[in-house]
Amino acid sequence: MLRFPAPLFDANASHGGKDLGPLPEWDLSDLYASPEAPELKADLDWLDEECAAFAADYEGKLHMLDSAGFLTCVQRNEKISSKAGRVMSYAGLRYYQLTIDGARAKFMSDCQERITNATTPLVFFTLELNRLEDAILEGHFAANAELARYKPVFDRIRAMMPYQLSDEMEKFLHDMGVVGDAWEKLFDETIAGLGFEVNGEPLTIEGTLNLLTDPDRRNREAAAHELANVFQANIKTFARVHNTQAKEKEVMDRWRKMPSAQTSRHLSNDVEPEVVEALRNAVVAAYPRLSHRYYELKRKWLGLDRMQVWDRNAPLPIEPARTVEWPAAQALVLDAYGAFDPRMADLAKPFFEKGWIDAAVKPGKAPGAFAHPTVTDVHPYVMLNYLGKPRDVMTLAHELGHGVHQVLAAGQGEMLSSTPLTLAETASVFGEMLTFRTLLDRAKTKGERKTLLAGKVEDMINTVVRQIAFYDFECKLHAARREGELTPDDINALWMSVQAESLGDAFEFFEGYKTYWAYIPHFVHSPFYVYAYAFGDGLVNALYAVYEEGDASFQEKYFEMLRAGGSKHHKDLLAPFGLDASDPAFWDKGLSMIEGLIDELEALEA
């Protein structure tokens, strides 16, 4: 039941330029002043004592508690989660700022190990909770309204009942968690430590990926080949990490008798497998109408017989090179948020003013972007690698959406604020949509409008089509690993098996592209995470359609949805808007918005 907050990594973090104005850095003092802070030591000591006391007070006794006693037990557990989450948030954020620093890596590892050891006695709690009869829990909920508030958490925990192991085995797996974490850190440190050189200039992975959006095709091609060369030079390490992580998951799933490799993710997302399958099937069926159709348009715009992968995110020939300085990006996003509802801009402003954003690209900093909720009595932190491209502005809007969502959900408390991944992307993608619509309204020329529409379609394809292709790759990877060790060539072949299907005939793929699976963090950190992006995009597209229809109470219902955090199932959250994700037609409604934008692009060609 103990829950550590985790960063929500962005799938489409983008890359950019220089001379961007003053870029903010994190002020982590709201968590702790330093690694040597007496408050941090006091919290770790408290965790040692309180976890032991909790186990002494409650182990073997949950079935004897009255409703008031059970509420006290739950609240004590929640406080432990908050203290542990505060420590790990601080250690993790410091590490992400400079992943190649040995002292920071050691500090995070030491904190993780200390907390793992302290919390091992708590493993009994969810095991005993799952052995309670339904009638006992229902009686508690009926007798105590404050306790009944936690029912959604108990429901999600009890969904694991069929897959629960013995108490001793669960404690063993809890202790072994630090081993799996070590493989994740190896991946992070390897990625952050990679060195690239393009046209004689030394670059980080962020700077090299940035060149894939360069107006000069020669630079894009050089960057693509350099990425492939460096990935290939490290491919044995990446293959070892993926093999080990997939095997660990297979062992866990086999012991728990999980029916599929995806089951644990569906359970943690509180989403039915058939809903995910309906989403996946709808997107795959739409490949010809979405990605195939769009990239054929782009191939013509670029004047190419066939596109290469380094053309996929190329700027349009009519698109002027443009750098968006940080103050302009801040103003644009706050304007877009404020036009929707002034309360949303008010919630976003402190991120800029109080050191809640770390924006600059720095050697050794983790790549990509994320929003970290930390704990409910502090605030979220947003990480970017901001380099001034227009798409970086969209990433800012995306991560601030996460941040606003996390601030609003904090009122639910530590156990109920955490939102399943499928719903966690709602506010972020909605924030992107608001920002895009603001930019589109300000477009002064046909060319500018075409550029904005194309950029949004590409972002949507990256969020929907690419992520479902990634999901299919993961499904194939985990299925193949169950049959035995995978060589780098085996993984390369699985990766390439989903590329042509999802991108279409406009592309041909150079030899080195087969290794591009290697740098994507979701496959290592959170298996099957990626479908949540497609889920979130489809959900937001459907929501935005309701908003555009002029529902006068939309804003209030939207804020209530965000405030709910993880306290409601997706059916209950969407019902006020007249939407239902379990209806296969729901996904077609979302995908039709992307088709509509492509229709508009084709009309601009006429």
HELIX and SHEET records of a PDB file:
HELIX    1   1 LEU A   28  ASP A   30  5                                   3    
HELIX    2   2 PRO A   38  TYR A   58  1                                  21    
HELIX    3   3 LEU A   62  MET A   64  5                                   3    
HELIX    4   4 SER A   67  GLN A   97  1                                  31    
HELIX    5   5 GLY A  102  THR A  119  1                                  18    
HELIX    6   6 THR A  120  VAL A  123  5                                   4    
HELIX    7   7 PHE A  124  ARG A  131  1                                   8    
HELIX    8   8 ASP A  134  ALA A  143  1                                  10    
HELIX    9   9 ALA A  145  ALA A  148  1                                   4    
HELIX   10  10 LYS A  151  ARG A  158  1                                   8    
HELIX   11  11 MET A  161  TYR A  163  5                                   3    
HELIX   12  12 ASP A  167  GLY A  193  1                                  27    
HELIX   13  13 ILE A  205  ASN A  210  1                                   6    
HELIX   14  14 LEU A  211  THR A  213  5                                   3    
HELIX   15  15 ARG A  217  ALA A  233  1                                  17    
HELIX   16  16 ILE A  235  ARG A  256  1                                  22    
HELIX   17  17 THR A  263  SER A  268  1                                   6    
HELIX   18  18 PRO A  273  ALA A  286  1                                  14    
HELIX   19  19 TYR A  287  ARG A  289  5                                   3    
HELIX   20  20 SER A  291  LEU A  302  1                                  12    
HELIX   21  21 VAL A  309  ASP A  311  5                                   3    
HELIX   22  22 TRP A  326  PHE A  340  1                                  15    
HELIX   23  23 PRO A  342  GLU A  353  1                                  12    
HELIX   24  24 PRO A  390  ALA A  409  1                                  20    
HELIX   25  25 ALA A  410  GLN A  412  5                                   3    
HELIX   26  26 LEU A  421  ALA A  424  1                                   4    
HELIX   27  27 THR A  426  ARG A  442  1                                  17    
HELIX   28  28 LYS A  446  THR A  463  1                                  18    
HELIX   29  29 VAL A  465  ARG A  481  1                                  17    
HELIX   30  30 PRO A  488  LEU A  503  1                                  16    
HELIX   31  31 GLU A  511  TYR A  519  5                                   9    
HELIX   32  32 HIS A  522  HIS A  525  1                                   4    
HELIX   33  33 TYR A  531  GLU A  548  1                                  18    
HELIX   34  34 PHE A  554  ARG A  563  1                                  10    
HELIX   35  35 HIS A  570  LEU A  574  1                                   5    
HELIX   36  36 ALA A  575  PHE A  577  5                                   3    
HELIX   37  37 PRO A  584  GLU A  605  1                                  22    
SHEET    1   A 4 LEU A   8  PHE A   9  0                                        
SHEET    2   A 4 PHE A 370  HIS A 372 -1                                        
SHEET    3   A 4 TYR A 381  MET A 383 -1                                        
SHEET    4   A 4 ILE A 357  ASP A 358  1                                        
SHEET    1   B 2 PHE A 196  VAL A 198  0                                        
SHEET    2   B 2 GLU A 201  LEU A 203 -1                                        
END                                                                             
